[in-house]
Structures are given as structure tokens and as C-alpha cells.
Amino acid sequence: MSDLIRNYVLQQLSRAENWARATTKANSKNPLFKRHKFMTLSNRASNFMSQGDGKEWFIVPGLRGVGKSTLMAQVYMHLRQQNVDQKFILYFSTDHVTRLLRSNLHEVFSVYEEILGTPFESATSPIFLLVDEVQYDENWAVAIKSVFDRASKIFIISTGSSALALQTNADVVRRSLTERLLPMSFIEYEMVRNNHLPVSGLKDKVKAAIFDASTASVSYQMLKMLQSSVDSYWVKADKLAINHFFKVGSFPFTIHLDPTQAFQKNRELLDKIIERDIPQLGAFDAKSVAMFQYLLMLVAGGVYTISKLSAVLGIHSNTIRSMIDALVKAEVLMKVSPVGSPTSKMKKASKYYFTAPSMRLAYLDIGGNPATESTLMGGALEDYAATVFDREIVSKKIGNIQCDPKDGSADFLLQLPGSKSIAVEVGLNKKSSRQVRQTIKDRGSDFGVVITNAPLALSNDGLVVTIPIDFFVLM
């Protein structure tokens, strides 16, 4: 077995550059777009090299298909362009090691030490380990931690399924930094598809106008001051591109496809997630596994309650909860818990959103859907709003997102620093602020926000600000 692994590692060392070069090219001439996460990791790698000592470990969890392997290839090429000798850069996929070679990370690292001719702790040159799909070795955290602890000059990036973040222990958390790779934002979509760059600083200013404002009036005034910058962005972009983004723009590999092709690719991706990732996240019998696609179609159609899903699918409610939990861990779905105490939350229904709007639309596209284009895009807009709030609030650990389970209430309740809360309603053709007002009354929110296809406006009583979609998607 060690000879087989040795040959594999030698092959990876010699062929990785060709793989990385091919992976990072959109075509024969143009390189692929680099996402912000690349800038973060490449800058840290450059700083690491300039210091000539120390060690870094980054864990990059993300939904299958968001571009983790492409990110690794781009980092590899960055290292080579910085004149790092390829023998000190080991890239490999744990999937290949465990499924094809029937081995594990510990053995790969041991063989690599033999090839280097020195233990990691004695190496005089910095070593770079780019380990893809680590979830396929159940002991990945122990194996990488052992190398990290022993080495004196090492830079590690480990990627894998989104459940990675839930599988790390306290020892790993202390040693590593987690950088989630999420589905693409509208701004990234425009950069990739149309080479349209954002207005410098505008994203942070829009974000501050919503999250940092003390009242709806202050939010309105801050946003109004940004109107000219927003207009300058849309001079070069078509606002109809927003709907097209919802259909094809969540994943880098669908961005240049037409909607029909993109929906098919989304469904194929979800097939692979159910086949490959879900079994690692729960013990499901054949009947339950066969029902995952149907469950997702029901959620796409707006069925969220466990009791209703259980009745339609003919599966026990506890199994339905486990299925939903696995989809949340895989980051296919995002869970928004109801407001209230831990005890009361158990009695109330959570809401579930697709982390990529195109996945919801892909299911609704099967066999056609009687809903209007406006209704379909309204659901996609809610998904996108949920992911924006997750990215900018939860991931950055500045607050939390909840839902108000009471009928006729707002979609989201944003809990922000300073005990501030904002009631948010999202959808197309929203002409009333009734739902956010209900939540403001019931939950004592500081003010309300309605995100819809309408001009920027402030209610007469100064309690609710209406934010146009073309402002919101620039955040």
C-alpha cells in the first residue's frame, strides 16, 4: 500500500501544476475570476512566505459546487508564481485517497515526509499542504492537527463539505481559522459574467445604512446619500440581470448557461449531494434517501412544517427532522429559528431557505410550475436575502437572524449589536408595511425594512424604510 501511496504523492507533486493551470483558465487565453476568498488566502500565504517562519491553517467549508477546488488551484498557481518549488506544495483530494486508494490522510502525510527526506518538524523550507474534500477521512482533523503541531514552517488549507464546521473540536478551533466559501453574490455574478466591477466602498456603505442605522429615518437618509453611487453602478448593468442571476448565478459552473441548462446542472448537483454527502450526515434507510428530492421540491413550493412534510411523504416526523437537519448541515438549506426562549422555540416552526436561489427555481422548473414569474422570483429573493443576512451578520458574528412565527408577521427579525432589532419583509410588489409593523408591535423592534421592487421611501411616521432591490443586491 505504501508504494501505491508513494506513487500517488509523486504523481500529485509532478502533475498538480498542469491541473491547476487548466483549472484556473476560463478558456485558452483568459484566467478565471478570483473570488474575494482567494484574495484573503493568497495574501495570508504571501505574508507567511515573507516572514519565513510560523504556521497557518485555514479550514474552508462550503456547499458542493461553490468553487472550493478552483480556489485551491488558484492558490497553487499563486504559490508557483511566488517561486515556491513544487516539491513543497502538495495538493490532493481526500476523496481519491480514501475511495480509490483505500488509504487515509495520515499515510499520505507520512509518505510525503519520506519523499521530502526530512520530518515536518525539521524542514528548513516552508511546506504548503492543500487538502481538498477532507470530510472523506473521518479522522481528518486529528491527522492535520498532528502535522500542524509538529511542523515549524507550514501553511495548510483544508476544504470540504459545509458540515466540516460542525465536526471540528476545540483543539482544531484554537489552531485554525475558518473561511466559509458561499454561493456567489450578485456583485460577483456581474464581475464574472459581464466584467462589471463594483463601485468602490459602496457595499459597505449600503450595509452600514441598514445594519448600523438607529432608526428608519437615519437608514433612509444614509441610503439616499448613496443614490448617485447606486445609479452609477446600474448605468453599466441591466436591472433585469437580477432575475437572471437568481436563475443561473449561484454557482460558478452555471453562470454562462441558459436557465434551462442551469436548472438541470443544479438538479445534478443536488443528486450528487444526496448520493455522496448526505450519507455522511445521518443514518437514513433507502426509503428516506429516495424521498430527499421530493422533500426539497415540497420545501421549494413553500411547505416548511415538519407535520405537513411528514404527512405528505409518509415518513415519521423524527426522520423528517433528521433529513432537514442533514440538508442544513450540507448547506443546501438554511434554517431560521423562531424568536423566543429555547423551550418555546421547540413548539414553533422554523423557516427554511435555499442557500442558492437557483436550487429552489430548479425544483420549481420540473414539469413547469403554475406560479407566476413574480411569485417565483419573490421566493428566490427571500432565499437571497436570507443568505445575505447569514453572510453579513451570522458569519461575521455580529448578530443573529430569527423569524416571527406569528401569522401576518415579517419574514426576518435581525438581532444586532446594542440589543437592536430590525423587522424585515422581503418580496416583489410589496405595497404595504403591515407585516413589519406587526412584528415591530409584537417584538419591540427598533424599526422596519421592506425590501421590494419600489423606490427608496420612508413611511410618514418614520418607522419603516422601503429599500429597492437594486440597492439591496449591491450589499
VENBELJO-V318889 format. One record per residue. RES is the residue in one letter. PHI is phi in whole degrees, 0 to 359 (NA if undefined). PSI is psi in whole degrees, -180 to 180 (* if undefined). OMEGA is omega in radians with two decimals (* if undefined). Layout:
# VENBELJO-V318889
<<RES/PHI/PSI/OMEGA> <RES/PHI/PSI/OMEGA>>
This chain:
# VENBELJO-V318889
<<M/NA/-40/-3.11> <S/297/-34/3.09> <D/294/-39/3.12> <L/296/-45/3.13> <I/293/-38/3.11> <R/299/-45/3.12> <N/297/-39/3.12> <Y/297/-47/-3.12> <V/296/-43/3.09> <L/299/-39/3.12> <Q/295/-42/3.12> <Q/297/-41/3.14> <L/297/-36/-3.08> <S/274/-29/-3.04> <R/256/-12/-3.03> <A/301/-36/-3.11> <E/294/-41/3.10> <N/298/-43/3.09> <W/299/-48/-3.09> <A/296/-40/-3.14> <R/297/-43/3.13> <A/291/-38/-3.09> <T/290/-30/-3.05> <T/267/8/3.12> <K/252/128/3.05> <A/289/-33/3.06> <N/205/-166/-3.06> <S/294/-19/-3.06> <K/245/-37/-2.94> <N/255/134/3.08> <P/285/155/3.07> <L/292/152/3.06> <F/300/139/3.11> <K/258/123/3.14> <R/284/165/-3.09> <H/303/-34/-3.11> <K/298/-32/3.07> <F/297/-43/-3.14> <M/301/-42/3.13> <T/299/-51/-3.06> <L/288/-40/-3.13> <S/293/-37/3.09> <N/295/-40/3.11> <R/293/-38/3.10> <A/295/-41/3.13> <S/296/-42/3.11> <N/297/-40/3.11> <F/300/-44/-3.13> <M/292/-37/-3.11> <S/291/-30/3.13> <Q/283/-29/3.10> <G/72/9/-3.12> <D/202/172/3.09> <G/93/-174/-3.13> <K/206/149/-3.12> <E/222/146/3.09> <W/220/119/3.11> <F/246/132/3.03> <I/255/124/-3.09> <V/241/88/3.06> <P/277/154/3.10> <G/181/153/3.09> <L/304/141/3.07> <R/307/134/3.07> <G/96/-5/-3.09> <V/279/-9/3.05> <G/112/27/-3.11> <K/294/-43/-3.13> <S/293/-38/3.07> <T/297/-41/3.09> <L/301/-43/3.12> <M/297/-41/3.12> <A/297/-39/3.13> <Q/293/-39/3.08> <V/295/-41/3.11> <Y/302/-49/-3.13> <M/296/-35/3.08> <H/299/-43/3.14> <L/296/-42/3.13> <R/295/-37/3.12> <Q/291/-19/3.06> <Q/268/14/3.06> <N/67/29/3.00> <V/282/128/3.13> <D/298/134/-3.05> <Q/297/-21/3.13> <K/289/-16/3.11> <F/261/8/3.10> <I/238/107/3.11> <L/253/112/3.00> <Y/252/137/3.00> <F/199/162/3.08> <S/258/126/3.12> <T/297/-28/3.06> <D/304/-46/3.13> <H/295/-42/-3.08> <V/295/-44/-3.05> <T/274/-40/-3.04> <R/274/-37/-3.08> <L/265/-41/-3.08> <L/263/-9/3.13> <R/56/42/-3.13> <S/236/-159/-3.08> <N/208/172/-3.09> <L/296/-40/-3.13> <H/304/-43/-3.12> <E/291/-39/3.11> <V/300/-46/-3.13> <F/295/-39/3.13> <S/296/-44/3.12> <V/294/-39/3.13> <Y/297/-39/3.06> <E/301/-42/3.13> <E/298/-41/-3.13> <I/293/-39/3.10> <L/292/-26/-3.14> <G/81/13/3.13> <T/203/147/3.05> <P/297/154/3.14> <F/305/-37/-3.07> <E/288/-15/-3.12> <S/255/-3/-3.08> <A/297/135/-3.14> <T/267/-19/3.10> <S/256/146/3.09> <P/300/142/3.13> <I/245/138/-3.13> <F/241/120/3.09> <L/249/119/3.11> <L/246/98/-2.97> <V/250/111/-3.07> <D/268/149/3.01> <E/54/48/-3.02> <V/292/-16/-3.10> <Q/296/-14/-3.13> <Y/282/-5/2.96> <D/244/113/-3.06> <E/297/-17/3.12> <N/255/25/-3.05> <W/302/-42/-3.07> <A/295/-41/3.14> <V/294/-43/-3.10> <A/296/-45/-3.12> <I/289/-40/3.11> <K/301/-41/-3.14> <S/299/-44/3.11> <V/295/-45/-3.11> <F/300/-42/-3.11> <D/292/-36/-3.08> <R/281/-36/-3.02> <A/283/150/3.09> <S/255/-23/-3.13> <K/224/89/-3.07> <I/213/142/3.12> <F/233/118/-3.04> <I/239/134/2.92> <I/237/124/3.07> <S/239/127/-3.13> <T/245/163/3.10> <G/174/-170/-3.09> <S/298/160/-3.07> <S/298/-25/3.12> <A/296/-12/3.09> <L/309/-42/-3.07> <A/298/-25/-3.12> <L/269/-10/-3.05> <Q/258/1/-3.12> <T/272/144/3.11> <N/260/179/-3.06> <A/298/-37/3.13> <D/298/-42/3.14> <V/291/-43/-3.12> <V/301/-40/-3.14> <R/294/-30/-3.03> <R/266/-18/-2.96> <S/237/166/2.99> <L/240/136/3.14> <T/260/129/3.11> <E/235/95/-3.11> <R/293/138/3.04> <L/253/115/-3.00> <L/258/165/2.97> <P/305/160/-2.99> <M/290/147/3.04> <S/273/168/3.11> <F/297/-39/-3.14> <I/298/-43/3.11> <E/295/-41/3.10> <Y/304/-47/-3.13> <E/295/-37/3.13> <M/293/-42/-3.09> <V/285/-49/-3.01> <R/283/-39/-3.01> <N/238/6/-3.13> <N/54/38/-3.08> <H/257/110/-3.07> <L/278/147/3.11> <P/288/160/3.03> <V/286/127/-3.06> <S/304/126/3.07> <G/81/-8/-3.04> <L/293/-41/-3.13> <K/304/-49/-3.12> <D/295/-33/-3.14> <K/288/-39/3.08> <V/296/-44/3.14> <K/300/-45/-3.13> <A/296/-36/-3.12> <A/295/-26/3.13> <I/266/-52/-2.99> <F/277/-30/-3.05> <D/265/-13/-3.11> <A/292/144/-3.13> <S/273/-25/-3.14> <T/217/168/3.08> <A/297/-36/3.14> <S/297/-43/3.12> <V/295/-42/3.11> <S/300/-45/3.14> <Y/300/-46/-3.12> <Q/296/-41/3.13> <M/295/-42/3.13> <L/291/-38/3.14> <K/298/-35/3.11> <M/292/-18/-3.13> <L/266/-1/-3.02> <Q/304/-43/-3.10> <S/293/-37/3.11> <S/292/-40/3.09> <V/296/-45/3.12> <D/300/-39/-3.13> <S/294/-32/3.08> <Y/293/-46/-3.04> <W/283/-10/3.01> <V/300/-34/-3.10> <K/259/1/-3.11> <A/229/150/3.11> <D/266/126/-3.14> <K/295/-20/3.05> <L/293/-16/3.11> <A/295/-20/-3.14> <I/297/-47/3.11> <N/297/-39/3.13> <H/294/-37/3.07> <F/300/-45/3.13> <F/301/-31/-3.08> <K/276/-38/-2.99> <V/233/-7/-2.88> <G/262/2/-3.09> <S/289/-34/-3.04> <F/240/141/3.14> <P/301/-33/-3.04> <F/280/-6/3.10> <T/248/-1/-2.91> <I/295/-27/-3.12> <H/256/12/3.13> <L/266/163/3.00> <D/279/164/-3.05> <P/305/-42/-3.12> <T/299/-45/3.11> <Q/294/-41/-3.13> <A/296/-41/3.12> <F/298/-41/3.12> <Q/297/-43/3.12> <K/295/-37/3.08> <N/297/-43/-3.14> <R/293/-37/3.08> <E/295/-39/3.09> <L/298/-45/-3.13> <L/294/-35/3.03> <D/303/-45/-3.10> <K/292/-39/3.11> <I/298/-44/-3.14> <I/293/-37/-3.12> <E/285/-41/-2.97> <R/257/-39/-3.00> <D/266/-42/-3.07> <I/302/-42/3.13> <P/301/-23/3.11> <Q/280/-11/-3.01> <L/250/2/3.13> <G/177/158/3.12> <A/266/104/-3.09> <F/240/138/3.09> <D/282/173/-3.05> <A/300/-38/-3.13> <K/297/-44/-3.12> <S/294/-44/3.13> <V/301/-41/-3.13> <A/293/-19/-3.08> <M/264/-4/-3.10> <F/300/-44/-3.12> <Q/297/-42/3.13> <Y/295/-41/3.11> <L/301/-45/3.13> <L/296/-35/3.10> <M/294/-38/3.10> <L/294/-44/3.11> <V/297/-40/3.10> <A/300/-33/3.13> <G/276/0/3.05> <G/103/9/3.10> <V/270/114/-3.05> <Y/245/-29/-2.99> <T/288/141/-3.13> <I/299/-41/-3.10> <S/296/-40/-3.13> <K/290/-43/3.11> <L/298/-40/3.12> <S/297/-43/-3.12> <A/293/-43/-3.10> <V/290/-42/-3.06> <L/275/-16/-3.11> <G/69/33/-3.13> <I/237/142/-3.10> <H/304/145/-3.07> <S/300/-34/3.11> <N/295/-38/3.10> <T/292/-40/3.09> <I/301/-43/3.11> <R/300/-42/3.13> <S/295/-39/3.12> <M/295/-46/3.11> <I/297/-42/3.14> <D/299/-41/3.12> <A/295/-40/3.12> <L/292/-32/3.07> <V/290/-43/3.12> <K/297/-35/3.11> <A/282/-5/-3.12> <E/63/27/2.92> <V/285/-43/3.09> <L/246/154/3.03> <M/243/130/-3.13> <K/264/131/3.02> <V/244/113/-3.05> <S/281/154/3.12> <P/286/153/3.09> <V/290/149/3.11> <G/134/179/3.13> <S/288/161/3.12> <P/306/-38/-3.14> <T/291/-45/-3.11> <S/290/-31/-3.14> <K/298/-33/-3.12> <M/296/-23/-3.10> <K/264/-4/-3.07> <K/247/154/-3.10> <A/277/133/2.98> <S/280/166/3.02> <K/250/150/-3.12> <Y/233/133/3.13> <Y/236/148/3.03> <F/285/135/-3.14> <T/288/-17/3.06> <A/232/115/-3.13> <P/307/-33/-3.11> <S/296/-25/3.11> <M/290/-41/3.07> <R/299/-48/-3.10> <L/294/-31/3.12> <A/296/-39/3.10> <Y/288/-41/-3.13> <L/291/-19/3.12> <D/283/-20/-3.08> <I/295/118/3.11> <G/71/9/-3.10> <G/81/156/3.13> <N/224/134/-3.08> <P/290/-13/-3.12> <A/295/150/3.11> <T/287/163/3.09> <E/303/-38/-3.14> <S/298/-43/3.13> <T/294/-44/3.14> <L/298/-46/-3.13> <M/290/-29/3.08> <G/296/-42/3.08> <G/295/-40/3.11> <A/295/-38/3.11> <L/296/-40/3.09> <E/297/-44/3.08> <D/303/-47/-3.07> <Y/295/-40/3.11> <A/299/-42/3.13> <A/299/-42/-3.13> <T/289/-35/3.09> <V/296/-46/3.14> <F/296/-38/3.10> <D/296/-45/-3.11> <R/294/-43/-2.99> <E/267/-16/-3.10> <I/245/-58/-3.04> <V/288/-50/-3.09> <S/297/-31/-3.14> <K/269/4/3.02> <K/57/42/3.09> <I/252/-5/-3.12> <G/178/-158/-3.07> <N/215/162/3.09> <I/241/133/3.07> <Q/225/170/3.03> <C/239/156/3.08> <D/260/111/-3.03> <P/288/-10/-3.10> <K/290/136/3.11> <D/303/140/3.09> <G/79/17/-3.13> <S/257/175/-3.11> <A/291/160/-3.14> <D/292/-43/-3.03> <F/228/150/2.99> <L/235/109/-3.10> <L/271/121/3.10> <Q/259/116/-2.99> <L/238/169/-3.11> <P/305/152/-3.13> <G/77/22/-3.14> <S/60/25/3.12> <K/276/142/3.04> <S/226/141/-3.13> <I/235/127/3.06> <A/273/130/-3.05> <V/232/130/3.01> <E/244/137/-3.06> <V/231/137/3.07> <G/164/170/3.10> <L/271/148/3.06> <N/58/37/3.10> <K/280/113/-3.09> <K/254/-5/-3.09> <S/231/150/3.06> <S/253/20/-3.05> <R/303/-42/-3.05> <Q/291/-42/3.11> <V/291/-34/3.11> <R/295/-37/3.09> <Q/297/-43/3.13> <T/291/-39/3.07> <I/302/-43/-3.13> <K/293/-46/-3.05> <D/283/-35/-3.01> <R/250/-1/3.10> <G/69/33/3.13> <S/295/152/-3.11> <D/290/-40/3.07> <F/196/177/-3.08> <G/238/153/3.11> <V/229/134/3.01> <V/243/119/3.13> <I/257/114/-3.05> <T/201/178/3.11> <N/273/72/3.13> <A/212/161/-3.13> <P/294/158/3.04> <L/300/130/-3.08> <A/205/156/3.06> <L/239/133/-3.14> <S/295/158/-3.09> <N/301/-32/-3.13> <D/270/3/3.08> <G/70/20/-3.07> <L/261/-22/-3.03> <V/226/132/3.05> <V/251/131/3.05> <T/265/122/-3.08> <I/249/122/3.13> <P/298/148/3.10> <I/302/-37/-3.08> <D/290/-14/2.93> <F/279/-50/-2.97> <F/298/-41/-3.07> <V/289/-9/3.10> <L/273/4/-3.12> <M/266/*/*>>
